[in-house]
Amino acid sequence: MIIFLGILGALLFINGILLVFSVNGAKESLLKPVNRFTETKVTKLLPSENSSSKLKKAV
């Protein structure tokens, strides 16, 4: 029983340390400016939208 509680305590301790680091990382990412997706250029993915496509339409 003592071995079980020791392993459980160690895992809880490691989990707490990882939680603190993840919260600090999330806090730093919230303070950074956010890039807007509308400001970036969107490439055309469909062949019908691309005028220089050499693909033929399927029958």
C-alpha positions in Angstrom: 0.0 0.0 0.0 2.9 2.4 0.8 4.4 1.7 -2.7 1.1 2.5 -4.3 0.8 5.8 -2.4 4.4 6.7 -3.2 3.9 6.2 -6.9 0.5 8.1 -6.8 2.1 11.0 -4.9 5.0 11.1 -7.4 2.6 11.2 -10.4 0.5 13.9 -8.7 3.6 15.9 -8.1 4.7 15.6 -11.7 1.2 16.4 -12.9 1.2 19.6 -10.8 4.6 20.7 -12.1 3.4 20.2 -15.7 0.2 22.1 -15.0 2.1 25.1 -13.7 4.3 25.2 -16.8 1.4 24.8 -19.2 -0.5 27.6 -17.5 2.5 29.9 -17.6 3.0 29.1 -21.3 -0.7 29.8 -22.1 -0.5 33.1 -20.2 2.5 34.2 -22.4 0.8 33.2 -25.6 -2.3 35.3 -24.7 -0.1 38.4 -24.3 1.4 38.0 -27.8 -0.4 39.8 -30.7 -2.7 37.6 -32.8 -2.2 37.4 -36.5 -5.4 37.9 -38.4 -6.2 35.3 -41.0 -8.0 37.8 -43.2 -4.7 39.8 -43.7 -2.8 36.8 -45.1 -3.1 35.8 -48.7 -5.3 32.7 -49.3 -4.2 30.4 -52.1 -6.8 28.9 -54.4 -7.1 25.2 -53.8 -9.7 24.0 -56.3 -8.7 23.5 -60.0 -11.8 25.4 -61.1 -10.6 28.5 -59.2 -7.1 28.3 -60.7 -7.0 29.7 -64.3 -3.6 28.2 -65.1 -4.6 24.6 -64.3 -3.9 22.0 -66.9 -6.4 19.5 -65.5 -9.3 18.4 -67.7 -12.8 18.2 -66.4 -14.0 14.6 -65.7 -16.9 13.3 -67.7 
